[in-house]
Amino acid sequence: MFIQTEATPNPDVIKFIPGREVLSGGSLDLRTETEAEKSPLALALFQIDGVSGVYFGHDFLTVRRDPESGLIWAQIKAPILAAIMDFYSSGKPILNEAEAEKDAVVYEGELGQIVAEIKELLDTRVRPAVAQDGGDIEFDRFDEDSGTLWLHMRGACSGCPSSSATLKQGVESLMKHYVPEVKHVESVL
């Protein structure tokens, strides 16, 4: 098995591309060892000293290095690659159990149409671009009164030094242009 690696704009995150599907639908951001119990792969990665986060996309995963651990990528990259190879050799499913659907807010009427437009733009223009850097941006909510769109920064985007610029100059400009009801874009912490 050959696993490609790519640097991301976030120096504490590396993107790993196993050449196979990682997660069949959606994405999953695991930031603690307790959250990692949902996945045997994530749990194995969290057992490696210096690993502080794992993000699963459709065909890639990113691993976050804890900068306070004192470890550098050269020290933890090989154990991470070994854990990924061992996982795919095991034949285990990526998740221990099906993830329950989040309790989603239902937007109806004109507001529902606005939210549908926002999600369409995220899915077709924003998410593919940030996925190239090992990240993701997901819809959280839209406040019609203030015109504020709240988004989750995931994977390499979470905590990335350039994520503010991406959010404000890129995503906010795009949304304001195509969806005039959007006045501000903010990140959910």
ROLUMLUM-906410 format. One record per residue (C-alpha): residue in one letter; x, y, z. Coordinates in steps of 0.1 Angstrom, whole numbers. Layout:
<node><residuo>A</residuo><x>X</x><y>Y</y><z>Z</z></node>
...
//
This chain:
<node><residuo>M</residuo><x>0</x><y>0</y><z>0</z></node>
<node><residuo>F</residuo><x>13</x><y>34</y><z>-10</z></node>
<node><residuo>I</residuo><x>1</x><y>64</y><z>11</z></node>
<node><residuo>Q</residuo><x>8</x><y>98</y><z>-3</z></node>
<node><residuo>T</residuo><x>14</x><y>127</y><z>21</z></node>
<node><residuo>E</residuo><x>10</x><y>164</y><z>14</z></node>
<node><residuo>A</residuo><x>18</x><y>194</y><z>35</z></node>
<node><residuo>T</residuo><x>-10</x><y>218</y><z>43</z></node>
<node><residuo>P</residuo><x>-11</x><y>255</y><z>49</z></node>
<node><residuo>N</residuo><x>-13</x><y>246</y><z>86</z></node>
<node><residuo>P</residuo><x>22</x><y>236</y><z>98</z></node>
<node><residuo>D</residuo><x>7</x><y>214</y><z>125</z></node>
<node><residuo>V</residuo><x>-14</x><y>193</y><z>101</z></node>
<node><residuo>I</residuo><x>-3</x><y>168</y><z>74</z></node>
<node><residuo>K</residuo><x>-27</x><y>153</y><z>48</z></node>
<node><residuo>F</residuo><x>-25</x><y>115</y><z>42</z></node>
<node><residuo>I</residuo><x>-40</x><y>100</y><z>10</z></node>
<node><residuo>P</residuo><x>-43</x><y>62</y><z>12</z></node>
<node><residuo>G</residuo><x>-56</x><y>58</y><z>-23</z></node>
<node><residuo>R</residuo><x>-88</x><y>43</y><z>-9</z></node>
<node><residuo>E</residuo><x>-120</x><y>56</y><z>4</z></node>
<node><residuo>V</residuo><x>-117</x><y>68</y><z>40</z></node>
<node><residuo>L</residuo><x>-152</x><y>79</y><z>48</z></node>
<node><residuo>S</residuo><x>-181</x><y>71</y><z>25</z></node>
<node><residuo>G</residuo><x>-203</x><y>101</y><z>34</z></node>
<node><residuo>G</residuo><x>-196</x><y>135</y><z>51</z></node>
<node><residuo>S</residuo><x>-166</x><y>141</y><z>72</z></node>
<node><residuo>L</residuo><x>-155</x><y>135</y><z>108</z></node>
<node><residuo>D</residuo><x>-134</x><y>157</y><z>130</z></node>
<node><residuo>L</residuo><x>-120</x><y>140</y><z>161</z></node>
<node><residuo>R</residuo><x>-102</x><y>162</y><z>186</z></node>
<node><residuo>T</residuo><x>-99</x><y>141</y><z>216</z></node>
<node><residuo>E</residuo><x>-91</x><y>105</y><z>224</z></node>
<node><residuo>T</residuo><x>-126</x><y>100</y><z>238</z></node>
<node><residuo>E</residuo><x>-141</x><y>112</y><z>204</z></node>
<node><residuo>A</residuo><x>-116</x><y>89</y><z>187</z></node>
<node><residuo>E</residuo><x>-132</x><y>58</y><z>202</z></node>
<node><residuo>K</residuo><x>-157</x><y>60</y><z>173</z></node>
<node><residuo>S</residuo><x>-130</x><y>48</y><z>150</z></node>
<node><residuo>P</residuo><x>-103</x><y>21</y><z>154</z></node>
<node><residuo>L</residuo><x>-81</x><y>40</y><z>130</z></node>
<node><residuo>A</residuo><x>-85</x><y>73</y><z>149</z></node>
<node><residuo>L</residuo><x>-79</x><y>55</y><z>182</z></node>
<node><residuo>A</residuo><x>-47</x><y>40</y><z>169</z></node>
<node><residuo>L</residuo><x>-35</x><y>74</y><z>157</z></node>
<node><residuo>F</residuo><x>-42</x><y>90</y><z>191</z></node>
<node><residuo>Q</residuo><x>-20</x><y>64</y><z>207</z></node>
<node><residuo>I</residuo><x>10</x><y>79</y><z>189</z></node>
<node><residuo>D</residuo><x>28</x><y>105</y><z>210</z></node>
<node><residuo>G</residuo><x>23</x><y>140</y><z>195</z></node>
<node><residuo>V</residuo><x>-10</x><y>133</y><z>178</z></node>
<node><residuo>S</residuo><x>-37</x><y>158</y><z>189</z></node>
<node><residuo>G</residuo><x>-64</x><y>155</y><z>162</z></node>
<node><residuo>V</residuo><x>-76</x><y>134</y><z>133</z></node>
<node><residuo>Y</residuo><x>-100</x><y>144</y><z>105</z></node>
<node><residuo>F</residuo><x>-115</x><y>120</y><z>80</z></node>
<node><residuo>G</residuo><x>-126</x><y>132</y><z>45</z></node>
<node><residuo>H</residuo><x>-139</x><y>112</y><z>16</z></node>
<node><residuo>D</residuo><x>-106</x><y>100</y><z>3</z></node>
<node><residuo>F</residuo><x>-80</x><y>115</y><z>27</z></node>
<node><residuo>L</residuo><x>-73</x><y>120</y><z>64</z></node>
<node><residuo>T</residuo><x>-54</x><y>147</y><z>82</z></node>
<node><residuo>V</residuo><x>-35</x><y>143</y><z>114</z></node>
<node><residuo>R</residuo><x>-28</x><y>172</y><z>137</z></node>
<node><residuo>R</residuo><x>5</x><y>174</y><z>156</z></node>
<node><residuo>D</residuo><x>5</x><y>189</y><z>191</z></node>
<node><residuo>P</residuo><x>30</x><y>217</y><z>188</z></node>
<node><residuo>E</residuo><x>35</x><y>217</y><z>226</z></node>
<node><residuo>S</residuo><x>46</x><y>180</y><z>225</z></node>
<node><residuo>G</residuo><x>81</x><y>191</y><z>214</z></node>
<node><residuo>L</residuo><x>79</x><y>164</y><z>186</z></node>
<node><residuo>I</residuo><x>86</x><y>172</y><z>150</z></node>
<node><residuo>W</residuo><x>69</x><y>156</y><z>120</z></node>
<node><residuo>A</residuo><x>101</x><y>136</y><z>112</z></node>
<node><residuo>Q</residuo><x>96</x><y>118</y><z>146</z></node>
<node><residuo>I</residuo><x>59</x><y>109</y><z>142</z></node>
<node><residuo>K</residuo><x>52</x><y>106</y><z>105</z></node>
<node><residuo>A</residuo><x>65</x><y>70</y><z>102</z></node>
<node><residuo>P</residuo><x>44</x><y>57</y><z>131</z></node>
<node><residuo>I</residuo><x>13</x><y>74</y><z>116</z></node>
<node><residuo>L</residuo><x>19</x><y>58</y><z>82</z></node>
<node><residuo>A</residuo><x>24</x><y>24</y><z>99</z></node>
<node><residuo>A</residuo><x>-9</x><y>28</y><z>118</z></node>
<node><residuo>I</residuo><x>-28</x><y>37</y><z>86</z></node>
<node><residuo>M</residuo><x>-13</x><y>7</y><z>68</z></node>
<node><residuo>D</residuo><x>-21</x><y>-16</y><z>97</z></node>
<node><residuo>F</residuo><x>-57</x><y>-4</y><z>98</z></node>
<node><residuo>Y</residuo><x>-63</x><y>-9</y><z>61</z></node>
<node><residuo>S</residuo><x>-47</x><y>-44</y><z>63</z></node>
<node><residuo>S</residuo><x>-70</x><y>-53</y><z>91</z></node>
<node><residuo>G</residuo><x>-102</x><y>-49</y><z>70</z></node>
<node><residuo>K</residuo><x>-120</x><y>-32</y><z>99</z></node>
<node><residuo>P</residuo><x>-146</x><y>-6</y><z>91</z></node>
<node><residuo>I</residuo><x>-136</x><y>30</y><z>97</z></node>
<node><residuo>L</residuo><x>-163</x><y>36</y><z>123</z></node>
<node><residuo>N</residuo><x>-173</x><y>13</y><z>151</z></node>
<node><residuo>E</residuo><x>-209</x><y>21</y><z>147</z></node>
<node><residuo>A</residuo><x>-230</x><y>43</y><z>123</z></node>
<node><residuo>E</residuo><x>-228</x><y>79</y><z>132</z></node>
<node><residuo>A</residuo><x>-262</x><y>93</y><z>144</z></node>
<node><residuo>E</residuo><x>-276</x><y>121</y><z>124</z></node>
<node><residuo>K</residuo><x>-271</x><y>155</y><z>140</z></node>
<node><residuo>D</residuo><x>-302</x><y>172</y><z>152</z></node>
<node><residuo>A</residuo><x>-304</x><y>197</y><z>123</z></node>
<node><residuo>V</residuo><x>-323</x><y>229</y><z>123</z></node>
<node><residuo>V</residuo><x>-349</x><y>228</y><z>95</z></node>
<node><residuo>Y</residuo><x>-351</x><y>260</y><z>75</z></node>
<node><residuo>E</residuo><x>-384</x><y>265</y><z>56</z></node>
<node><residuo>G</residuo><x>-398</x><y>289</y><z>31</z></node>
<node><residuo>E</residuo><x>-377</x><y>317</y><z>18</z></node>
<node><residuo>L</residuo><x>-351</x><y>312</y><z>45</z></node>
<node><residuo>G</residuo><x>-349</x><y>275</y><z>34</z></node>
<node><residuo>Q</residuo><x>-341</x><y>286</y><z>-1</z></node>
<node><residuo>I</residuo><x>-314</x><y>309</y><z>11</z></node>
<node><residuo>V</residuo><x>-298</x><y>281</y><z>32</z></node>
<node><residuo>A</residuo><x>-301</x><y>257</y><z>3</z></node>
<node><residuo>E</residuo><x>-281</x><y>282</y><z>-19</z></node>
<node><residuo>I</residuo><x>-255</x><y>287</y><z>8</z></node>
<node><residuo>K</residuo><x>-250</x><y>249</y><z>11</z></node>
<node><residuo>E</residuo><x>-249</x><y>245</y><z>-27</z></node>
<node><residuo>L</residuo><x>-221</x><y>271</y><z>-29</z></node>
<node><residuo>L</residuo><x>-202</x><y>254</y><z>0</z></node>
<node><residuo>D</residuo><x>-205</x><y>220</y><z>-16</z></node>
<node><residuo>T</residuo><x>-196</x><y>230</y><z>-52</z></node>
<node><residuo>R</residuo><x>-171</x><y>259</y><z>-48</z></node>
<node><residuo>V</residuo><x>-157</x><y>260</y><z>-13</z></node>
<node><residuo>R</residuo><x>-153</x><y>225</y><z>0</z></node>
<node><residuo>P</residuo><x>-135</x><y>211</y><z>-30</z></node>
<node><residuo>A</residuo><x>-109</x><y>239</y><z>-28</z></node>
<node><residuo>V</residuo><x>-102</x><y>235</y><z>9</z></node>
<node><residuo>A</residuo><x>-102</x><y>197</y><z>6</z></node>
<node><residuo>Q</residuo><x>-71</x><y>201</y><z>-16</z></node>
<node><residuo>D</residuo><x>-53</x><y>215</y><z>15</z></node>
<node><residuo>G</residuo><x>-67</x><y>187</y><z>38</z></node>
<node><residuo>G</residuo><x>-95</x><y>207</y><z>53</z></node>
<node><residuo>D</residuo><x>-132</x><y>213</y><z>52</z></node>
<node><residuo>I</residuo><x>-157</x><y>240</y><z>59</z></node>
<node><residuo>E</residuo><x>-192</x><y>229</y><z>70</z></node>
<node><residuo>F</residuo><x>-224</x><y>248</y><z>74</z></node>
<node><residuo>D</residuo><x>-235</x><y>254</y><z>110</z></node>
<node><residuo>R</residuo><x>-263</x><y>279</y><z>109</z></node>
<node><residuo>F</residuo><x>-276</x><y>311</y><z>92</z></node>
<node><residuo>D</residuo><x>-290</x><y>340</y><z>112</z></node>
<node><residuo>E</residuo><x>-314</x><y>358</y><z>89</z></node>
<node><residuo>D</residuo><x>-318</x><y>389</y><z>112</z></node>
<node><residuo>S</residuo><x>-280</x><y>398</y><z>112</z></node>
<node><residuo>G</residuo><x>-271</x><y>381</y><z>79</z></node>
<node><residuo>T</residuo><x>-245</x><y>361</y><z>97</z></node>
<node><residuo>L</residuo><x>-234</x><y>327</y><z>83</z></node>
<node><residuo>W</residuo><x>-217</x><y>305</y><z>109</z></node>
<node><residuo>L</residuo><x>-193</x><y>278</y><z>95</z></node>
<node><residuo>H</residuo><x>-172</x><y>250</y><z>111</z></node>
<node><residuo>M</residuo><x>-135</x><y>249</y><z>100</z></node>
<node><residuo>R</residuo><x>-124</x><y>213</y><z>100</z></node>
<node><residuo>G</residuo><x>-93</x><y>193</y><z>94</z></node>
<node><residuo>A</residuo><x>-63</x><y>214</y><z>84</z></node>
<node><residuo>C</residuo><x>-85</x><y>245</y><z>83</z></node>
<node><residuo>S</residuo><x>-91</x><y>244</y><z>120</z></node>
<node><residuo>G</residuo><x>-64</x><y>265</y><z>137</z></node>
<node><residuo>C</residuo><x>-46</x><y>272</y><z>104</z></node>
<node><residuo>P</residuo><x>-29</x><y>306</y><z>103</z></node>
<node><residuo>S</residuo><x>-44</x><y>314</y><z>69</z></node>
<node><residuo>S</residuo><x>-80</x><y>302</y><z>78</z></node>
<node><residuo>S</residuo><x>-91</x><y>337</y><z>88</z></node>
<node><residuo>A</residuo><x>-81</x><y>350</y><z>54</z></node>
<node><residuo>T</residuo><x>-98</x><y>321</y><z>37</z></node>
<node><residuo>L</residuo><x>-129</x><y>327</y><z>56</z></node>
<node><residuo>K</residuo><x>-131</x><y>365</y><z>53</z></node>
<node><residuo>Q</residuo><x>-116</x><y>372</y><z>19</z></node>
<node><residuo>G</residuo><x>-126</x><y>340</y><z>1</z></node>
<node><residuo>V</residuo><x>-158</x><y>325</y><z>16</z></node>
<node><residuo>E</residuo><x>-174</x><y>357</y><z>28</z></node>
<node><residuo>S</residuo><x>-167</x><y>375</y><z>-6</z></node>
<node><residuo>L</residuo><x>-181</x><y>345</y><z>-25</z></node>
<node><residuo>M</residuo><x>-212</x><y>343</y><z>-3</z></node>
<node><residuo>K</residuo><x>-220</x><y>380</y><z>-4</z></node>
<node><residuo>H</residuo><x>-217</x><y>380</y><z>-42</z></node>
<node><residuo>Y</residuo><x>-240</x><y>350</y><z>-48</z></node>
<node><residuo>V</residuo><x>-263</x><y>353</y><z>-17</z></node>
<node><residuo>P</residuo><x>-269</x><y>389</y><z>-9</z></node>
<node><residuo>E</residuo><x>-286</x><y>380</y><z>23</z></node>
<node><residuo>V</residuo><x>-252</x><y>370</y><z>38</z></node>
<node><residuo>K</residuo><x>-236</x><y>400</y><z>54</z></node>
<node><residuo>H</residuo><x>-210</x><y>383</y><z>76</z></node>
<node><residuo>V</residuo><x>-193</x><y>349</y><z>78</z></node>
<node><residuo>E</residuo><x>-180</x><y>337</y><z>111</z></node>
<node><residuo>S</residuo><x>-163</x><y>306</y><z>124</z></node>
<node><residuo>V</residuo><x>-178</x><y>284</y><z>151</z></node>
<node><residuo>L</residuo><x>-151</x><y>277</y><z>177</z></node>
//
